[in-house]
Amino acid sequence: MKTTRRDLFKAVGGAAILATAASSTLAQAASTAKGTGNLLKVKLLLNGGLSGPHAFFCLAHERGYFREAGLDVEFSPGDGAASVVTLIAQQGFDGGYGDMNALIKLAALRPNNCPTAVHVAFNTTPLTIGVRKGGSIKNVKDLKGKVIIGHPIDAAIEAFPAYAKVGGLDPDSIHILRSNASMAANAKDVVEGHVDGVFGFVNTIIAALRSIDVDGRKELDFLEYKDLVPEFYGNALMMSPDFIAKHPDAVKGLVAAVNRGIVETLKDPETALDAVAKMTPKFKREVDGPRLMGTLKVEMGHPEGAVHGIGDVDDKRIARSIALMAEACRLPRTPKAEEIFTRAFLPPLEERAKPLAL
């Protein structure tokens, strides 16, 4: 895909995201319990710093669900749901919380040592392109020739070829501006007219703008991938093949603990937010609260969840998403569904979390 001169400008002027600077804070927060004894250490990479949408992880930690499963879970902040997928192996993590479409891509390109999703939390994709409210961009075809900004490895960029293909747009006809600046800065560039759109998650963009006192719903319209590509799933808990092979019971316990965290978060979001507040100094209820509720109502709110439970997938749907990604991204091979996801570690259907009744 093409870039513009503004790419160089943003690369120089953008503030670099230094996720490692915050890693010690999260690691300490995730392992505050004393006397871990013989607990198995599990290193998980998140798609970002702890925030509202991670409330179920925090609640599971606070209520001791991981410890009950014999696990000492350590969370580390990541730099986006797409980058998680490749960094699990590269940086020695046992697993992570990343994007399913990026996982499909990696499984096609580098199947050796590729993680496998064991619990799909987002049964609806949050991927989007935010554009100026009331502007000339009304649908995907209007993106032709436009400049869209995004983080260097962004899940929405990774899946864009498939979204464009379904919408009848040549994905190479847009200019992608890769920027290390914060989401708030990138989204503000859209609001101020410096670029035409921003890649990201809907709730993440809105929360980022709110952090700088800008109402994202009033300033932006959203071209949501789910409207054209309903086959796509979103974030999932994925584990390395080595960890799955060596510790299958630990994977099952981990998934059960995460499921319990989601069940309890759906029952009492405010208490779950309190758990987030205890684990990160950056917590802001006015920002994290709406982000969590958006996640519960939208990303975890697909009707499919009432049938299979949150965490499972529809076999035909995931097969379609794999095929679409393979064709649109011109991948060298089409991964099998079992390479991407296994339900072997899910709790029984009757115990699985179900979407909020809206």
C-alpha positions, 0 to 999 in steps of 0.5 A: 500500500502507498504512503505519503510524505506525511508518513515521514513527518509523522514518523519524526514528529510522533511520540513513540509508544514505549510499552516497555516503560510501563511493563514493570508497573503491570507486572507488579500489579498482576502479581501483588498476591504474596506467597505464590508457592508452587503456582505456575507462572503464566506470562500474558501479553495484552493488546495495550495497558490495563483499562476498562475492556480488561476488567474481567482479567482484573476481576479474575485476578482480584478474586483469586480465580487464577490462583485457584487454578494454580496459576500466577498470571503476569500481565504485560502491556502490548502495543495493539491487538495485531502485534500481540500475535507475533510477539508471543513467540518473539518475546517468550510470552506464554500467551496473549490477548490479540486479534483473530484476523492477525492470527489468521495471517500469521498462521498462513505466513509462519505456521511454526510456533504460531499461537492458537486461540483458546477463548474468543472474547470478542464475537464481533470485530471492533475494527473501524476507520474513524472519519470526520463527521458529516464529511465526504466519506460515507462508505468504503469506496469514498476512501479512494485516494484518501490518507488514513493514519494508524499505528505501525502494526494495527489490527484494522490495517492488517484486516483492511484488504478484506474489508476493502475487497468486500466493499469494492475498493482496491486496498492499494488505492488509499494512502496509509500513514503509519504513526507512532503517535498516541491514538488521541493524537492520531484521531485528533489529526482527523478531527482537525483535517490533517488526515482523512481517517484513523484506523483502530477500535471504535471504543478505543478511538472514542476513549482516546479523544475523551482523554483530551476532552474531545467528544468522538461521537460528535466529531467522527463517523465510523466505517465499521468492519462488522457492517461489511464483514460480519464473519470477523471475530475480534480479540481472543486469548491465545496461547503458544503451542509449547505452553499448550503441549506442556500445560494443557490443564493450566490452559483449561484452568486459565480459560475457566478463570477468564470465563468466571471473570467475564460472568462476574463482570457482566453481573457487576461492571462497577465492581469490575472497574474497581478491580481495574482501578486497583491494578493501574494508576492510569485508571479514569472511571469516566473513560474506562467505564464507557469503554468497558460497557461498549465492549460488553454490549458490542464486542461481546454482544453478538447473538451468537454468544447466546447460543455458543457462549462467549468464548466459542465460535461458529465453525462455518463463520470462522471458516469464512473469515479465514478464507476471506483473509487468505484471498484478500491478503494474498496469503500463501496458504489457507490455514485450517480452522483448528490451527486458529482456534480450539474449543478443547479448553472451554468450560461446559456450555452451561457455565459459559458467559452469555451476552448482556440482555439488551 
